[in-house]
Amino acid sequence: MLSIQRRNEIKNKLWAQRSVTVSELAEHFNVSRETIRRDFDALEAEGFLTKAYGGAMLKKRVKSEANYEVLSEIFVENKQRIAKKAADFIYPGECIFLDCSTTVMRLVHEIKERSLIVITNSFKVLQELTESSNIKLISIGGELNLKTYAFEGRLAEQYISHFHLDKAFISCRALSIQKGLSDKDEEEAWIHRAVIENANAVYLLADHNKFDKVTFMRICDFDNITGVITDFKLPEEWKEFFHSKNIAFYECGALDMGKDLEI
């Protein structure tokens, strides 16, 4: 295996586990511990990890990126439970927006047989629903980001503003009572703002890992959020906050809580 391939795999493990040890990686890749330490040196120079005694930890930062493929394999069963609940709020004939998140992608599998108008900025959603003749598909266009498989940019933001949506189903990278919803970059935040402004109802699909965090770019506060669907029992602080904002919340239960991630 080339060093670049091995280092990419180490990145994937760090996204999923948050921390790794030299010994476990040396055994996994069948290389020396010194080789893994050199990999750590290279990834630390990239600003990706922080070395610790005997291992390394994912570096904490407000602006971070993970490949779509990595995110799609994290908390899979939890996302499926969230998606099944979200599908309860989608009715035949509605015009809905689906964003490019891996959680919302799970929702796509629940609605393929329904008669709907689906507007999306996700190339993956378009691929999945292409053969569903009962669904009218509309792509918002823009430039395709090959890391997220999302169409984005100012043109995409302007295009979505022309539609009136019955409902929008979105996710985000982080949510905080004090700071609201946030995304990893400007492009995602712009799209989400435009969608939220043009939807009659907005459902936020967010797994437990996204609560009480802040990422790089603020999207909005909670005033226009209709409901939050998550995979764990919410702390009382969050329940009281949602009640105060008249936001419905749905606790779907977690099958695989895993470790807390910085994504």
C-alpha positions in Angstrom: 0.0 0.0 0.0 1.3 3.5 -0.9 1.8 5.9 2.0 -0.8 8.3 0.7 -3.4 5.4 0.7 -2.5 4.4 4.2 -2.7 8.0 5.5 -6.1 8.4 3.9 -7.3 5.3 5.7 -5.8 6.6 8.9 -7.9 9.8 8.4 -11.0 7.7 7.9 -10.3 5.8 11.2 -9.8 9.1 13.0 -13.1 10.5 11.7 -14.9 7.3 12.9 -13.0 6.8 16.2 -11.6 10.2 17.1 -8.4 8.6 18.4 -6.1 5.8 17.3 -3.0 4.1 18.6 0.3 3.4 17.0 0.1 -0.3 17.9 -3.3 -0.9 16.5 -2.5 0.8 13.2 0.8 -1.0 12.8 -1.0 -4.3 13.2 -3.8 -3.3 10.9 -1.5 -2.2 8.1 1.2 -4.8 8.8 3.9 -2.1 9.0 6.4 -1.0 11.6 5.5 1.4 14.4 8.1 3.8 13.0 6.2 3.9 9.7 3.0 4.8 11.6 4.8 7.5 13.5 6.0 9.0 10.2 2.4 9.0 9.0 1.4 10.8 12.2 4.1 13.4 11.6 2.8 14.0 8.0 -0.8 14.3 9.2 0.1 16.5 12.0 1.9 18.8 9.6 -1.4 18.9 7.6 -3.2 20.1 10.8 -5.4 16.9 10.8 -4.3 15.3 14.0 -2.6 15.9 17.3 0.0 13.4 18.4 -0.4 11.9 21.9 1.6 9.3 23.9 1.3 6.1 22.0 -1.2 7.4 19.4 -3.0 10.4 18.0 -6.3 12.3 18.2 -8.4 14.0 15.6 -7.6 17.7 15.9 -10.5 19.9 17.1 -11.4 22.8 14.9 -14.4 24.8 13.9 -13.8 24.4 10.2 -13.3 20.7 9.2 -14.1 18.5 6.3 -14.9 14.8 6.0 -15.4 12.9 2.8 -19.0 12.0 1.9 -18.1 8.3 1.9 -16.7 8.5 5.4 -19.7 10.3 6.8 -22.1 8.0 5.1 -20.7 5.0 7.1 -21.0 6.7 10.5 -24.1 6.0 12.7 -25.8 4.2 9.8 -28.6 2.6 11.9 -29.2 5.8 13.8 -29.6 7.8 10.6 -32.1 5.1 9.3 -34.2 5.6 12.4 -34.2 9.3 11.9 -35.1 8.9 8.3 -38.0 6.6 9.0 -39.5 9.2 11.4 -38.9 12.0 8.9 -40.8 10.1 6.2 -43.9 10.3 8.4 -44.2 14.0 7.7 -44.1 13.7 3.9 -47.4 13.4 2.0 -48.3 12.6 -1.6 -48.3 15.7 -3.9 -46.0 17.8 -1.7 -43.1 19.8 -2.9 -40.1 19.1 -0.7 -36.4 20.0 -0.5 -33.8 17.4 0.3 -30.3 18.6 1.1 -27.0 16.9 0.4 -26.4 15.4 3.9 -25.8 11.7 4.5 -28.7 11.6 7.0 -31.2 13.1 4.5 -29.9 10.6 1.9 -31.3 7.8 4.1 -34.7 9.5 3.8 -34.6 9.1 0.1 -34.9 5.4 0.4 -38.2 5.8 2.4 -40.0 8.0 -0.2 -39.1 6.5 -3.6 -42.6 5.2 -4.2 -44.4 8.4 -3.3 -45.8 11.0 -5.7 -43.8 14.1 -5.0 -41.9 17.1 -6.3 -38.4 16.8 -5.0 -36.0 19.8 -5.2 -32.4 19.1 -4.2 -28.8 20.3 -4.4 -27.6 16.7 -4.0 -26.1 14.7 -6.9 -26.6 11.5 -4.9 -30.3 12.2 -4.4 -30.7 12.8 -8.1 -29.0 9.5 -8.9 -31.1 7.6 -6.4 -34.5 9.0 -7.6 -33.9 9.1 -11.3 -35.9 5.9 -12.0 -38.8 6.9 -9.7 -41.3 8.0 -12.4 -43.8 9.2 -9.8 -41.3 11.8 -8.5 -40.7 15.1 -10.4 -37.0 15.9 -9.8 -35.6 19.4 -9.9 -31.9 20.2 -9.4 -31.0 23.7 -8.2 -27.9 23.6 -10.4 -24.7 25.4 -9.6 -21.1 24.1 -9.3 -20.8 20.4 -8.2 -18.6 20.0 -5.2 -17.0 16.5 -5.6 -16.3 16.2 -1.9 -19.9 16.5 -0.8 -21.6 15.7 -4.2 -23.6 18.9 -3.7 -24.4 21.7 -6.2 -23.5 25.0 -4.6 -22.6 28.6 -5.2 -24.5 31.9 -5.6 -26.4 30.7 -8.7 -27.7 27.7 -6.8 -28.7 30.0 -3.9 -30.5 32.3 -6.3 -32.3 29.5 -8.0 -33.8 28.0 -4.9 -35.3 31.4 -4.0 -37.7 31.1 -6.9 -39.5 28.1 -5.3 -42.1 27.9 -2.6 -41.6 24.6 -0.7 -44.1 22.7 1.4 -41.4 21.2 3.5 -37.6 21.1 3.7 -35.6 18.3 5.2 -32.1 19.4 6.1 -29.2 18.6 8.3 -26.2 20.7 9.6 -22.8 20.1 11.0 -23.6 21.5 14.5 -26.3 23.1 16.6 -26.0 25.1 19.8 -28.6 26.7 22.0 -26.5 29.8 22.2 -25.2 29.9 18.6 -27.9 28.3 16.5 -27.3 26.1 13.5 -23.9 26.1 11.7 -22.2 24.4 8.7 -18.6 23.7 7.7 -18.5 26.4 5.0 -20.2 29.4 3.4 -21.6 27.5 0.4 -23.6 25.0 2.5 -24.8 27.8 4.8 -26.0 30.0 1.9 -28.1 27.1 0.5 -29.6 26.2 3.8 -30.5 29.9 4.5 -32.3 30.2 1.2 -34.2 26.9 1.7 -35.3 27.8 5.2 -36.6 31.2 4.1 -38.7 29.6 1.3 -40.2 26.6 3.1 -43.5 26.4 5.0 -42.0 23.9 7.4 -38.4 22.9 8.1 -37.4 19.6 9.7 -33.8 19.3 11.0 -32.4 15.8 11.0 -29.5 15.8 13.5 -27.8 12.9 15.2 -26.6 13.1 18.8 -23.0 14.0 17.7 -24.1 17.4 16.4 -25.6 18.8 19.5 -23.8 21.4 21.7 -21.2 22.2 19.0 -20.4 25.1 16.7 -18.7 24.9 13.3 -17.3 27.5 11.0 -20.3 29.2 9.4 -23.5 30.2 11.1 -26.7 29.3 9.2 -29.4 30.8 11.4 -31.1 30.6 14.8 -34.0 28.3 15.6 -36.9 30.6 14.9 -37.9 29.0 11.5 -37.3 25.4 12.5 -40.6 23.3 12.7 -39.2 20.1 14.1 -36.0 18.4 15.1 -35.6 14.6 14.6 -32.7 13.0 16.4 -31.4 9.6 17.6 -31.1 10.0 21.3 -32.9 11.1 24.4 -32.5 14.9 24.6 -31.1 16.5 27.7 -33.7 18.5 29.7 -32.0 21.7 28.7 -32.7 21.0 25.0 -36.3 19.9 25.7 -37.0 23.1 27.6 -35.4 25.2 24.8 -37.4 23.5 22.1 -40.6 24.0 24.1 -39.8 27.7 24.5 -39.4 28.0 20.7 -42.5 25.9 19.9 -40.3 23.4 18.1 -41.5 19.8 18.0 -38.9 17.2 18.7 -38.7 13.5 18.1 -36.3 11.1 19.9 -35.9 8.0 17.8 -33.5 6.2 20.1 -29.9 5.2 19.3 -28.8 1.8 18.2 -25.1 2.7 17.9 -24.2 5.8 19.8 -20.5 5.2 19.2 -17.9 7.8 20.3 -18.3 11.5 20.0 -16.9 12.8 16.8 -15.5 16.1 15.6 -17.0 16.3 12.0 
